Each structure stands twice: as structure tokens, then as C-alpha cells.
Amino acid sequence: MNLLISNRRKHIFGTEQDGKALTKEQIKTFYHNQDIDDVIESLLKKGYLSLKNGKFNPVCGNMSFEVFKFLDPNSISITLTASDCHKLGIVHNGRIRHLTPRECARLQGYPDSYILNPKDYYAYKQIGNAVSVPVIKAIFDNYLDNNKWNA
């Protein structure tokens, strides 16, 4: 998906619109793996892509924002970093959108009562540079449980 988004604006695919719907043959010019049919089918099934007249398009139409990674809501999240937190995408109600700063804070284990910076730019930095307290607690608890000293 990330390859499609970054390549679909290239002039070799036409200049009639910003962000073109592409055929499978056009996608093969930048996606070189043998599993292209499986990947396309998976993206269609997840609602990340639509198919119209033999061309594939992200469900939101023109992508006006950069996306670093799409998260699967049924899977484990990637590590959130200050430099990429604002570039995380998800499909919600059939549309692609960014994760909000509050959603990023939830991924880091912060309660909804935690006060974020009111400016999204700084809130993403605040959360991306944070330590996930529930993860550190689980690691510490595991260490203590498995490394008891005999007194």
C-alpha cells in the first residue's frame, strides 16, 4: 500500500489527475514480488483498495497526506517514534485516515485522562518520544518473577 501511494503520482502514469488509479501491470513496474495477486486481494478485502474499471485506487481517493505505515487494528502495533507517529494510517469506516494523537497515546498505554499538548504536531512528538509504561512494567515484572534470589 505504501508503495502504491508513493508511486501513483509519477508522471509516467499520466498527468490528468493528482494520484492516479493504477492497473496491475502499472503496479508491477514498482512492486516486483511474486505475491502481487495475494497482496492486492488482501488490500481489497481489508478495504484499503477499491477496484474500478480494472484500476486500483486507495479508498480515500487522492491521498493528501504522507503515510509511513498502515496499522492493522487486529494486530500488534509498530513502535511509535516522534518522527513517524503522525504518518500512521488506518482504515476506519471504509476510509483511510491518520491515527490521532489520542489514539497514539492509547497505543503507548496512556489513560484518556492524560493531557496531551493541544497542538497535534507537539502531541505526536510527546507520545512518539514516550516510554510505554505498561510494556516496561510487564518486562520488569517478568524479570522479578523469573530472577528471584534465595535469601
C-alpha positions as CSV (number, residue, x, y, z in Angstrom):
1,M,0.0,0.0,0.0
2,N,2.8,2.4,0.9
3,L,4.5,1.6,-2.5
4,L,1.2,2.3,-4.3
5,I,0.7,5.7,-2.6
6,S,4.3,6.8,-3.2
7,N,4.4,5.8,-6.8
8,R,0.9,6.6,-8.1
9,R,1.7,10.3,-8.6
10,K,4.5,9.7,-11.0
11,H,4.1,11.4,-14.4
12,I,4.7,8.1,-16.2
13,F,1.2,7.1,-15.2
14,G,-0.3,10.3,-16.6
15,T,-0.9,13.9,-15.6
16,E,-4.7,14.1,-15.8
17,Q,-5.1,13.9,-12.0
18,D,-3.2,14.0,-8.8
19,G,-2.7,10.4,-7.7
20,K,-3.8,8.0,-10.4
21,A,-5.7,4.7,-10.1
22,L,-3.3,2.1,-11.5
23,T,-3.7,-1.2,-13.3
24,K,-1.9,-4.3,-12.0
25,E,0.5,-4.0,-14.9
26,Q,1.4,-0.5,-13.8
27,I,1.8,-1.6,-10.2
28,K,4.2,-4.4,-11.3
29,T,6.6,-1.6,-12.5
30,F,7.4,-0.8,-8.9
31,Y,6.2,-3.9,-7.0
32,H,8.5,-6.8,-8.0
33,N,7.4,-9.6,-5.6
34,Q,5.7,-12.7,-6.9
35,D,2.8,-12.4,-4.4
36,I,1.2,-9.4,-6.1
37,D,-2.1,-11.1,-6.6
38,D,-2.3,-12.1,-2.9
39,V,-1.3,-8.6,-1.8
40,I,-3.9,-6.9,-4.0
41,E,-6.6,-9.3,-2.9
42,S,-5.7,-8.7,0.8
43,L,-5.8,-5.0,0.3
44,L,-9.1,-5.2,-1.4
45,K,-10.5,-7.4,1.3
46,K,-9.3,-5.1,4.1
47,G,-10.9,-2.1,2.3
48,Y,-7.6,-0.4,1.6
49,L,-8.1,-0.5,-2.1
50,S,-11.0,-0.2,-4.5
51,L,-11.2,-1.7,-8.0
52,K,-13.0,0.1,-10.8
53,N,-12.6,-0.5,-14.5
54,G,-9.5,-2.7,-13.9
55,K,-7.7,0.0,-11.9
56,F,-6.8,0.1,-8.2
57,N,-7.2,3.1,-6.0
58,P,-6.8,3.8,-2.3
59,V,-10.2,4.0,-0.7
60,C,-9.9,7.7,0.1
61,G,-9.3,8.8,-3.5
62,N,-6.5,11.3,-3.6
63,M,-4.0,10.9,-0.7
64,S,-3.2,14.4,0.5
65,F,-1.1,13.2,3.4
66,E,2.0,11.1,3.6
67,V,1.6,7.6,5.2
68,F,4.6,5.8,6.6
69,K,2.7,2.6,7.7
70,F,-0.8,1.3,7.8
71,L,-1.7,-0.4,11.1
72,D,-3.9,-3.4,11.3
73,P,-6.4,-2.9,14.1
74,N,-6.4,-6.7,14.7
75,S,-2.6,-6.9,15.1
76,I,0.2,-5.6,17.3
77,S,1.3,-2.0,16.7
78,I,4.7,-1.0,15.5
79,T,6.9,1.1,17.7
80,L,5.8,4.7,17.8
81,T,8.5,7.3,17.2
82,A,8.4,11.1,17.3
83,S,9.5,11.3,13.7
84,D,6.8,8.9,12.3
85,C,3.9,9.0,14.7
86,H,1.9,11.4,12.6
87,K,2.4,9.2,9.5
88,L,0.5,6.2,10.7
89,G,-2.6,5.4,8.8
90,I,-5.6,3.1,9.4
91,V,-8.8,2.2,7.6
92,H,-11.8,3.4,9.6
93,N,-15.4,3.3,8.3
94,G,-14.1,2.4,4.8
95,R,-11.8,5.5,4.6
96,I,-8.1,5.9,5.2
97,R,-7.1,8.3,7.9
98,H,-4.3,9.2,10.2
99,L,-4.2,7.9,13.8
100,T,-5.0,10.8,16.1
101,P,-2.6,11.9,18.9
102,R,-5.1,10.4,21.4
103,E,-5.0,7.0,19.6
104,C,-1.2,7.1,19.6
105,A,-1.3,7.8,23.4
106,R,-3.6,4.8,23.9
107,L,-1.2,2.6,22.0
108,Q,1.5,3.8,24.4
109,G,-0.7,2.8,27.4
110,Y,-1.6,6.3,28.5
111,P,-5.1,6.7,30.0
112,D,-7.6,9.0,28.3
113,S,-7.3,11.4,31.2
114,Y,-3.6,12.1,30.3
115,I,-3.4,15.7,29.0
116,L,-1.8,16.0,25.6
117,N,-0.3,19.1,24.0
118,P,-3.2,20.9,22.3
119,K,-1.2,21.2,19.1
120,D,-1.1,17.9,17.2
121,Y,2.5,18.4,16.0
122,Y,3.7,18.6,19.6
123,A,1.4,15.9,20.8
124,Y,2.7,13.4,18.3
125,K,6.3,14.3,19.4
126,Q,5.2,14.0,23.0
127,I,3.8,10.5,22.5
128,G,6.4,9.3,20.0
129,N,9.2,10.0,22.4
130,A,7.4,8.4,25.3
131,V,8.2,5.2,27.1
132,S,5.3,2.7,27.0
133,V,4.8,2.2,30.8
134,P,2.7,-1.0,30.6
135,V,5.4,-2.6,28.5
136,I,8.2,-1.6,30.8
137,K,6.1,-2.8,33.8
138,A,5.5,-6.2,32.2
139,I,9.2,-6.6,31.4
140,F,10.1,-5.6,34.9
141,D,7.5,-7.9,36.5
142,N,8.7,-10.8,34.3
143,Y,12.3,-10.2,35.3
144,L,11.4,-10.2,39.0
145,D,9.2,-13.3,38.7
146,N,12.0,-15.2,36.9
147,N,15.0,-14.0,38.8
148,K,14.1,-14.4,42.5
149,W,17.0,-14.5,44.9
150,N,17.2,-17.0,47.7
151,A,17.6,-15.2,50.9
